[in-house]
Amino acid sequence: MKIDALGFLEVRGLVAAIEAADAMLKAADVKLIRSHQVDPRFFTLVVEGDLAACRAAVDAGKAAASRLGEVVSRLEIGRPDGDTEAMVLDLVDRSKGEAPKARPAAGETAAALPAAAGAGKAGGAPTPATPAPVAPAADEGVDTPGTAASGVDTPGVDTPAAAVPDEVALLAFIAASARGRSLAELAAHFGPAVDRVRLDALVAAGRLRKAGARYRVVVQ
């Protein structure tokens, strides 16, 4: 879905919001894609269409809401940036009770979404495989991979070390988010196996690019 323009109108009061939404839809050829309740008092209405239609709709909504409540703010955005569009569409998905869909980031194509790498359905994140524990013989002492570095051997117990995601799984998880992933998100998903050193190495290799605190997959 490519959005031509967005119109936003924030009002105070539910009745004013309903009146404003009705006026906006009747005044211009726009579609109401979101009604966001900030708290019990404030509502933000979001419409999309061409820029002229969004301006006319917001003007009409502002006039209608002013008669019944309070207009807090208004905004029109023509040709929104890809990240802005993705943020608005993610809010729409959440308002419908759906998981946000994976969308290409600004300047990237759908090829960046690694369906072939086992990412599964759009918006899903791959889960690195964890080897199943192997039960040893009753009298067999087994060195535990996760504790070998500490010099402690656990007889009769096989505790596999934390799975380290390969590069394909790591890049797939990052590409599944239109806005990329932060180090905190990656650490929460993969654990300490993914750290800043590894991510910066992928940036240096040209596989990732960093924008602020977020990492994105570079389309090859």
N, C-alpha and C positions, 0 to 999 in steps of 0.2 A: 504494500500500500504506500503510494507516494502522496504526501500532503502538499497541496498548492499553497494554502495559507491557513492560519489558525487565529481564532478570535477568543479572547478570555474576558469574562465579566464576573467579578466577585461582588456579591451582595450580602446584606444582612437580613435574615428572616426567610423562613421556608416559603411563605406565601409570596413574598417579593421574588424569590428565585423561580417559582413556578410561573408567575406572571411574566417575568423577564424571558424565560425559556420559550414560552408560547409566542411572545412578541418577536423574538429573534427568528424563530422558524417561519413565522408568517411574513416577515419583512423582506427576507432575501432567500436565495437558493443556497442554503447551508444545511449541514447535518450536525445535530447535537451528538457528539461522541463521548462526552463525559460530564457528569455532574458530581463534583467533589465536595464533600462536607468536611470543612476544616475543623470545626467544633460545632456544638449544637446551634450556634448562632450564624455562622458564616458558610456560604455556599459559593463555589466557583463553577461557572458554566463554561464549557469548552465547545466551540463549533468549528467546523472545517468547511472550506469551499475556496472560491477564488478570493483574492485580497479585497476587491471592491465589495463583494457580497458579505465577507466577514465584517468589514467596517460598517456597512449598512445594518447588519444584524445586531452588532454591539451597540450602535447608536439607538436602535429601537428598544433593545433590552434595557439599556440604561434609563431611557425615558419611562419605560413601564415600571421598572423597579423603584424609581425615585418617587412614584406616587404612593407606594405601599410600604417601602422600607428605606434602606440606606444603601447607596452604591459605594463600595469600598475602593475598587480600582478596576481599570479596563486595560486591555492590551490587544494589539493585532500584530501578528508576525507573518510576513510574506516569505515564501520559500524557506521554511525553517531548516536549520542545519540537521544533518542526519542524526546526530546525538540528541538534539531537541525532539525531533520526530519520534525517535525510539523511546525516549523518556515518556512522552505523552501516550504512545501506544501501549507501553507497559502498564501505565496507570489504567488505561481502558481495560486491558486484560484482567488486572487485579479487581477492578470494579465488577467484572462479570464472574469472578470467582475462578478464573483460569490462571494457570501458570504463565508468566511472561514468555513469549515466543522468542527464539533466537533470531536475531536480525543482523545483517552485515553492518559493521560500523561505517562511519562516514569515510568515503574514499575507497571502500573495500567492496568486493562483490560477493555474491552468494557462494562462490567457490571456496571462500574462506571458512565456511561452515563444514567441518570435516565429517560429512555423512559416511564417506568411504572409510574413515578411520574408526568407525564403530561408535559414533556419537549417539546413534539411536534417533528418536523423534526429536523434532526441532524443539529447542528449549531444554532438552534433557542433558544431563552431564554424565560422561562415562565414569564408571567406577572401576578403579584398578583392581585386577584380580589378586586375591590373597590365597596363597597355597594352603591346602587343607593339612591339618596336623597329621603326622604319621605316628601311630602307636608303636613304640619299641617293644622288644622282648622284655619279659619281667626281670631278667637278670642283666640287662644290657644298660650300661651307662652311656648317656648321650650328651654331647656337648651342645648347649643351647646357643644358637647363632646370636640371639639377642643379648646374651650375657657373656659371650666369650671375651669381649673387650674388657670386661670387669674382672676376668679371671675366676668366675664362679661357674662351676659345672653342676648341672641339675640332673642327677641320675633318674632314668626312667621317664623324663618329661621332654617333649619336643615343642618348644615355643618358638614359632617362626618370627624372624625380625619383621619390623614394619615394612610393608611393601613399598618400594620406591617406584613411583610412576615413571614409565618410559617417556621419551620426548613426544611421541604421538599422542598419548593419553593426556599429557600436560597441555599441549597445544590445542587439543580438541576441547578441553574444558574451558580454556581461555576464549577460544573462538565462539563458543556457544553463547557468550554474552555480547550483545551489541556494543556495550560500553567498555568491554574488556574486563579484566579482573585485577584487583589489588592484591598485594602480598598477604594481607590479612585474610582475604577470601580464599586464596590458594592454600594458606597454612591451615585454615579451618577445614578445608576439604581433603587435602592430602597429608596433613600433619607436618612435622618438622623436616620431612624428606625434601620439601621444596622451600628454599630460602632465597634471600636476595642475591647471593653469589651465583646460584644456578640461573636465576632469571637474568641477571646482568650478562652472564656468559651467552645466553640465547640472544640477548639484544646485540652483543658484540658480533655474534655470528650471523646477524641479519634475519633471524627467525621471528623475533619479537621487536616491537617498538614501544617506547615508554612515553606516555603523555601524562604529566603530573605524577600521580601515585598509582596509575593504572597501566597494565600491560596489555597490548593487543597483538594479534597474529599478523605478520606481514604476508601479504599475498605474493606467492612466488610466480 
